[in-house]
Amino acid sequence: MERNRTLGRLGIAVAGGALAVGVLLAAIRARADDTAARLLNTLRREYAESTERDETGTDTPDTTDLPAPVRRYLERVLPDEPPLVRSVRLRQTGEFRLGDADSPWKPMTATQHYTVDPPGFVWDARIALVPFLSVRVADAFVGGAGTLEATLLSVVTVADAPQSPELDEGELSRYLAEMVWFPTAFLPGHGVSWEPRDDRSARATLSHGGSTATVVFHFDETDEIARVTADRWRETGHGEYERRPWTGRFRDYREVNGIRVPAAAEVAWTLPTGDLPYWRATIDDVEYDPFSTTGRKAATPSGPNPE
């Protein structure tokens, strides 16, 4: 859900050739885009190595030292005996904005995998630019490093963010904000430290590798996370970055395997010219522990539970 400025450069460049590629589609699509697959294989390997080392039990961690709104949130969204979630898969349908606030929204579908220990994710998205022409985006945090690569028709690389500390931190910030979809990772013992702010917000910090990310979580009157805010690195071009306020909003909480998670979300940058929303989607299904041979079945988020 990141780097719309980098991807925005695609909008003008591809329109002229959209109609000329029809006869080549079958052959072009037969060529694999291996970036997302390679990153996902690395994530699986890290997961396997971690689960071999970690024999952590399933006892519920003690939450009494957490800030009050975090404690209420975990009591709200987790069952009495929460599962030990190690990996997650989401499927998303929505829209992505390539460019500035005047740019049109483009249809998007994505699959995203996460691991909890070590923290990591791979977001594999397809954004439709025009009919029969899409860009595939691999956005990831794997092995403590951020990655952003976009390919046209899954073949031609059109964006490839250079490795940098800013990219690494930005991807870790994204991961921390998106832990709302696997909130067992907020429990003590998974590396998140909390700082109280007030009765409806708390600041979370997570470090991995050489990066540290900080995100503020805002809780609504139902004790669910309604909003996250952070000062995140935003690319300004040519591999340069600036810190800008960033906001994610979550809504429509549903229950999946006993865990309450949002079924819809959107994110935006706050720029001098105003807010720039650039990603909005619904979550079509959630699967916990897809990397495990004994993982739970995928589940479409069910309707709101009676209160």
C-alpha positions in Angstrom: 0.0 0.0 0.0 3.0 2.1 -0.4 5.1 4.1 -2.8 2.3 5.6 -5.0 4.6 8.4 -6.1 7.1 5.9 -7.6 4.3 3.9 -9.3 2.6 7.1 -10.5 5.3 7.5 -13.2 3.7 4.6 -14.9 0.4 6.2 -15.7 1.4 8.4 -18.7 4.1 6.0 -20.1 1.9 3.0 -20.7 -1.3 4.4 -22.2 0.0 4.8 -25.8 1.0 1.2 -26.2 -2.0 -0.4 -24.6 -3.8 -1.4 -27.8 -0.7 -2.8 -29.5 0.0 -5.8 -27.3 -3.1 -7.9 -27.8 -1.6 -10.5 -30.0 1.4 -10.9 -27.7 -0.5 -11.4 -24.4 -0.6 -15.2 -24.4 3.2 -15.5 -25.0 4.1 -12.7 -22.6 2.0 -14.0 -19.8 3.6 -17.4 -20.1 6.9 -15.8 -18.9 6.9 -15.8 -15.2 7.5 -12.8 -13.0 9.7 -14.4 -10.4 10.2 -11.4 -8.0 7.2 -12.1 -5.8 7.8 -15.8 -6.0 11.4 -15.4 -5.0 10.6 -13.2 -2.1 7.8 -15.5 -1.0 10.2 -18.5 -1.1 12.6 -16.6 1.1 9.9 -15.7 3.5 8.9 -19.4 3.7 12.5 -20.4 4.3 12.8 -17.9 7.2 9.6 -19.1 8.6 10.7 -22.7 8.5 14.0 -21.9 10.2 12.3 -19.9 12.9 9.7 -22.6 13.7 12.5 -25.2 14.0 14.2 -23.0 16.6 11.1 -21.8 18.4 9.3 -24.2 20.6 7.2 -21.5 22.3 4.2 -22.8 24.1 0.6 -21.6 23.6 0.0 -20.2 27.1 -1.7 -16.7 26.9 1.0 -14.0 27.7 0.4 -11.7 30.6 -1.0 -8.4 29.3 -1.4 -6.6 32.6 1.6 -4.3 31.9 0.3 -3.1 28.6 -1.3 0.3 28.2 -5.0 0.2 29.1 -6.4 0.8 25.5 -4.1 -1.9 24.2 -5.2 -4.4 26.9 -8.9 -3.6 26.2 -8.3 -4.0 22.4 -6.7 -7.4 22.8 -9.5 -8.5 25.1 -12.0 -7.4 22.5 -10.5 -9.0 19.4 -8.9 -12.2 20.7 -10.6 -15.3 22.1 -9.9 -16.4 25.7 -7.3 -18.8 24.5 -5.8 -17.1 21.4 -4.1 -19.3 18.8 -0.4 -19.1 18.2 -0.5 -17.4 14.8 2.9 -17.7 13.0 1.9 -16.8 9.4 -1.0 -15.2 7.6 -2.4 -14.8 4.1 -4.8 -12.1 3.0 -6.6 -11.7 -0.3 -7.6 -8.2 -1.2 -9.8 -6.5 -3.8 -9.9 -2.8 -4.2 -8.4 0.2 -5.9 -5.0 1.9 -6.1 -4.2 5.5 -7.2 -1.2 6.0 -9.3 0.0 9.6 -9.1 -1.5 12.7 -7.5 -5.0 13.5 -6.1 -6.3 14.1 -9.7 -5.3 10.7 -10.9 -8.0 8.1 -11.3 -8.3 5.1 -9.1 -7.3 1.8 -10.8 -8.8 -1.7 -10.0 -6.5 -3.8 -7.9 -6.3 -7.4 -6.6 -3.6 -8.6 -4.2 -2.4 -11.5 -2.1 -0.3 -10.8 0.9 1.7 -13.1 3.1 3.0 -12.3 6.6 5.2 -14.0 9.1 5.4 -13.1 12.8 8.8 -14.5 13.7 10.7 -13.1 12.0 8.6 -10.1 11.0 8.1 -10.1 7.3 5.6 -9.8 4.4 5.2 -10.0 0.7 2.5 -8.1 -1.1 1.8 -9.4 -4.6 -0.6 -7.1 -6.4 -1.9 -6.5 -9.9 -3.2 -3.1 -10.8 -5.2 -2.7 -14.0 -4.0 0.3 -15.9 -6.3 -0.1 -18.9 -8.2 -3.2 -20.2 -5.8 -6.1 -20.8 -2.8 -4.1 -19.5 -1.7 -4.4 -15.8 1.3 -3.7 -13.7 2.4 -6.3 -11.1 3.8 -4.9 -7.9 5.9 -6.8 -5.4 6.2 -4.9 -2.2 8.0 -6.7 0.7 9.9 -6.7 3.9 12.0 -9.9 3.9 15.2 -10.7 5.7 15.1 -7.2 7.3 15.2 -5.5 4.0 12.5 -3.6 2.0 11.7 -4.3 -1.7 9.6 -2.5 -4.2 9.5 -3.7 -7.8 6.8 -3.1 -10.5 6.7 -5.0 -13.8 4.5 -4.3 -16.8 2.7 -7.4 -18.1 4.7 -9.3 -15.5 7.8 -8.9 -17.8 9.2 -5.4 -18.2 10.5 -3.8 -15.0 9.2 -0.3 -14.8 10.0 0.6 -11.1 12.7 -0.8 -8.8 13.3 1.1 -5.6 17.0 1.1 -4.7 17.9 -0.5 -1.4 18.1 2.1 1.4 17.6 2.4 5.2 14.5 4.6 4.4 12.9 1.8 2.3 13.6 -0.8 5.0 12.1 1.4 7.7 9.1 2.3 5.6 8.3 -1.4 4.9 8.7 -2.3 8.6 6.3 0.6 9.5 3.8 -0.8 7.1 4.2 -4.3 8.6 3.6 -2.9 12.1 0.5 -1.0 11.1 -1.0 -4.0 9.4 -0.6 -6.3 12.4 -4.2 -5.4 13.0 -4.9 -8.4 10.7 -3.0 -10.8 13.0 -3.4 -9.1 16.4 -1.9 -12.0 18.4 1.5 -10.5 17.3 0.7 -7.6 19.6 0.9 -9.9 22.6 4.0 -9.7 24.7 6.8 -11.8 23.4 6.7 -10.8 19.8 8.9 -7.8 19.9 6.4 -4.9 20.1 7.0 -2.4 22.9 4.2 0.0 23.9 4.2 3.5 25.3 0.9 4.9 26.7 -0.4 8.2 25.3 -4.0 8.6 26.5 -7.1 6.4 27.1 -7.7 6.0 23.4 -4.2 5.7 21.9 -0.8 4.1 22.4 2.5 4.2 20.5 4.0 0.9 19.3 7.6 0.3 18.4 9.1 -2.7 16.6 12.8 -3.3 15.6 14.2 -5.9 13.3 17.5 -6.1 11.6 18.8 -2.5 11.4 15.4 -0.9 11.2 13.0 0.5 13.9 9.4 1.5 13.2 7.0 3.5 15.3 3.2 3.7 14.8 0.5 5.2 16.9 -2.7 3.1 17.2 -6.0 4.9 17.9 -8.9 2.9 19.4 -12.6 3.7 19.1 -15.4 3.5 21.6 -15.7 -0.3 20.9 -12.0 -0.8 21.8 -11.1 -1.7 18.2 -8.3 -0.1 16.2 -10.0 2.5 14.0 -6.9 4.4 12.8 -3.1 4.3 12.7 -0.8 7.2 12.2 3.0 7.5 11.6 5.6 9.8 10.2 6.9 7.6 7.4 9.4 7.9 4.7 7.9 8.8 1.3 9.9 8.7 -1.9 10.3 12.0 -3.7 12.1 10.6 -6.7 15.6 9.3 -7.7 15.9 7.3 -4.5 15.4 10.3 -2.2 12.9 10.4 0.7 11.2 12.8 3.1 9.2 12.1 6.2 5.5 12.7 5.8 2.4 12.0 8.0 0.7 8.8 7.0 -2.7 7.5 8.1 -4.4 4.1 7.8 -8.1 3.6 8.6 -9.8 0.3 9.4 -13.5 -0.5 9.6 -16.1 -3.3 9.3 -14.6 -5.7 11.9 -15.5 -9.3 11.3 -14.6 -12.6 13.1 -12.2 -15.0 11.5 -11.4 -18.2 13.4 -12.4 -16.4 16.6 -10.2 -13.3 15.9 -11.8 -10.0 15.1 -10.1 -8.2 12.2 -11.2 -5.3 9.9 -12.7 -6.3 6.5 -12.0 -2.9 4.9 -9.3 -0.3 5.1 -7.7 2.6 3.3 -4.5 4.6 3.6 -3.3 8.1 2.7 -0.4 10.5 2.9 -0.8 14.0 4.3 1.0 16.4 2.0 1.2 20.2 2.0 -1.5 20.2 -0.7 -3.8 18.0 1.5 -4.5 14.3 2.0 -3.7 11.9 -0.7 -5.5 8.6 -0.4 -3.9 5.9 -2.6 -5.0 2.5 -1.5 -8.4 1.2 -0.4 -9.6 -2.4 -0.3 -11.8 -5.1 1.2 -10.3 -8.3 2.6 -11.9 -11.2 0.8 -10.5 -14.0 3.0 -7.9 -14.6 5.7 -5.9 -17.7 6.3 -3.9 -18.2 9.5 -0.7 -20.3 9.3 -0.9 -21.1 5.5 2.8 -22.1 5.7 2.1 -24.8 8.2 1.0 -28.3 7.0 -1.5 -28.2 9.8 -2.7 -24.6 9.0 -6.3 -23.6 9.4 -8.6 -23.3 6.5 -9.0 -20.0 4.7 -12.1 -18.1 5.9 -14.1 -15.3 4.5 -14.7 -12.7 7.3 -18.1 -13.4 8.7 -20.7 -10.7 9.4 -20.7 -8.7 12.6 -21.3 -10.6 15.7 -24.3 -9.6 17.9 -23.0 -7.2 20.5 
